[in-house]
C-alpha cells in the first residue's frame, strides 16, 4: 500500500451508476465540489447489465410481434429474428462494456472520478482503494451519498456455485442464445428475459413459485403476459419451485418440488435483489453491513446529518428512473442545506421530498404485450383503507387499437378514490401501452379531479382514447 492522500470535497458520491451520476450532476450544478467513487463501469447496472441491454434485446422482439399483426407487413416478417444482429446491436448499446463516454460526461460537469473500492471510514470520510492498491481518503464537508445499488440474489441451494447459474447480468450480456433455458422467477426480470430469449431462439421453461407472473401488478397483467409467452412456445409453470440444480456433462438438471426433472443448457435465477452494502464500511458509522439504508423523504439516512442513501440501496423503489428522481431530490436537498440560507422544503410534494415514492411510482414491463402501471393497484388501495372503485375497459374496443393491429388484446384499469374523485392508480397491458403511462402518472401525481380529466380530450384515432372510455365507464356505472 502506498502513501495515503487525503482530499476534501463538498460532496462524495459512493457509486457511479445512473443514480450517482444524476446526484453528482445536481450538486455540481449547485456549485459544490463533487467526487464520484466507482469500482466497476461508470454508468452502472442500468447502462451495462439491466435497462439498456435488456430493452435492446426486447425491442426487435416486440417490433416483430406487432408487425405480424399488420396485413401487408405480416408476410414480410414471418421468419425468425436475426439473433446475431440483435446481440450485436445490444453490444453497441452497451458500448461493448466500455465507459469512455460516461467518463467524458462526468469530466465535462467538473466532477472527479475515483476508480476503486470505496468504503466509509468514519464521519464524513470515504476511503478508496484503487486497482493498483493505492489508497486515497476523501472527506466531505457537507454530504456523503451512498448510491451503490443492489445485486441479484440466488437461492441457497447446495452446489449451485458449481452450476454457474445466470443472474440478470449474464442474461442481458450473453453472446449466444442457449438452446434450452430455464428461468426461475415470476417478476419483471423473469418475464422480460423469458420473452427475449424465447424469441431469440431458446426453448424457455419458466418456473414461477407463486400463482402467476408480475404479481405486484393487477392480476390480469400476469395472465395476459403468461398467455402470450405460452403462445410463443415457452413452457410456463406456476406454483412450483426448484429443490435442486446440478450440471452434468455441461447439461443443467433441475428438479422441482413436484419431482419433475428438467434439462437445460443454462438456468437464470431472477429471484430478487439484495443491497450492495456488505463491504462499504457501514459499521464505521454505526450501521449494519449488508443492510438496506432507511431514509427520510430528502433521502438522508435516518439519524444522520450528513449521510444520504439514494436509489436501490434505500429499498424505497428499485427502479432506475425512480432512483434518478431521488437523486434530483437529494442533490437539491444537499445544496440547500449546504447553503445554510434556508431550510429544505420537505413537506409532501416539496422540492426536497421524494413524495412520489409513496404512491405515484410508474413502471413499464417490456414484455409482449407490454405492461405499464402507476400508483396503487386495486388491492393496494383497499389495503391502505381507501374507498375505491376499479374501472375496467378493453383497450381493443378503441379505434386506435383497431388500427394498431389485428387481434389487438389489451386491458386498462383505473382506480378511483371515491372520496376525492381522483385517480390513485392506473394499469395498462397491451401493445404500445408504454407510451400511455406518463399521462397516467401526471394524473396521479397531480391528483387531477375526474371532473377536470373530462376536459383532457384524447386525439382520435389513438389508443389514448381509452382514457375517454374509462371516464365514460366510471360516469355510467
C-alpha positions, 0 to 999 in steps of 0.5 A: 500500500502506498502513501495515503492522500487525503482530499476534501470535497463538498460532496462524495458520491459512493457509486457511479451508476445512473443514480450517482451520476444524476446526484453528482450532476445536481450538486455540481450544478449547485456549485459544490465540489463533487467526487464520484467513487466507482469500482466497476463501469461508470454508468452502472447496472442500468447502462451495462447489465439491466435497462439498456441491454435488456430493452435492446434485446426486447425491442426487435422482439416486440417490433416483430410481434406487432408487425405480424399483426399488420396485413401487408407487413405480416408476410414480410416478417414471418421468419425468425429474428436475426439473433446475431444482429440483435446481440450485436446491436445490444453490444453497441448499446452497451458500448461493448462494456466500455465507459469512455463516454460516461467518463467524458460526461462526468469530466465535462460537469467538473466532477472527479472520478475515483476508480476503486473500492470505496468504503466509509471510514468514519464521519464524513470520510470515504476511503478508496482503494484503487486497482493498483492498491493505492489508497486515497481518503476523501472527506466531505464537508457537507454530504456523503451519498451512498448510491451503490445499488443492489445485486441479484440474489440466488437461492441457497441451494447446495452446489449451485456455485458449481452450476454457474447459474445466470443472474440478470447480468449474464442474461442481458450480456450473453453472446449466444442464445442457449438452446434450452433455458430455464428461468426461475422467477415470476417478476419483471426480470423473469418475464422480460428475459423469458420473452427475449430469449424465447424469441431469440431462439431458446426453448424457455421453461419458466418456473414461477413459485407463486400463482402467476407472473408480475404479481405486484401488478393487477392480476390480469397483467400476469395472465395476459403476459403468461398467455402470450409467452405460452403462445410463443412456445415457452413452457410456463409453470406456476406454483412450483419451485426448484429443490435442486440444480446440478450440471452434468456433462455441461447439461443443467438438471433441475428438479422441482418440488413436484419431482419433475426433472428438467434439462437445460443448457443454462438456468437464470435465477431472477429471484430478487435483489439484495443491497450492495452494502456488505463491504462499504464500511457501514459499521464505521458509522454505526450501521449494519453491513449488508443492510438496506439504508432507511431514509427520510423523504430528502433521502438522508439516512435516518439519524444522520446529518450528513449521510444520504442513501439514494436509489436501490440501496434505500429499498424505497423503489428499485427502479432506475428512473425512480432512483434518478428522481431521488437523486434530483431530490437529494442533490437539491436537498444537499445544496440547500442545506449546504447553503445554510440560507434556508431550510429544505422544503420537505413537506409532501410534494416539496422540492426536497421530498421524494413524495412520489415514492409513496404512491405515484411510482410508474413502471413499464414491463417490456414484455409482449404485450407490454405492461405499464402501471402507476400508483396503487393497484386495486388491492393496494388501495383497499389495503391502505383503507381507501374507498375505491372503485376499479374501472375496467375497459378493453383497450381493443374496443378503441379505434386506435387499437383497431388500427394498431393491429389485428387481434389487438388484446389489451386491458386498462384499469383505473382506480378511483378514490371515491372520496376525492374523485381522483385517480390513485392508480392506473394499469395498462397491458397491451401493445404500445401501452408504454407510451400511455403511462406518463399521462397516467402518472401526471394524473396521479401525481397531480391528483387531477379531479375526474371532473377536470380529466373530462376536459383532457380530450384524447386525439382520435384515432389513438389508443389514448382514447381509452382514457375517454372510455374509462371516464365514460365507464366510471360516469355510467356505472 
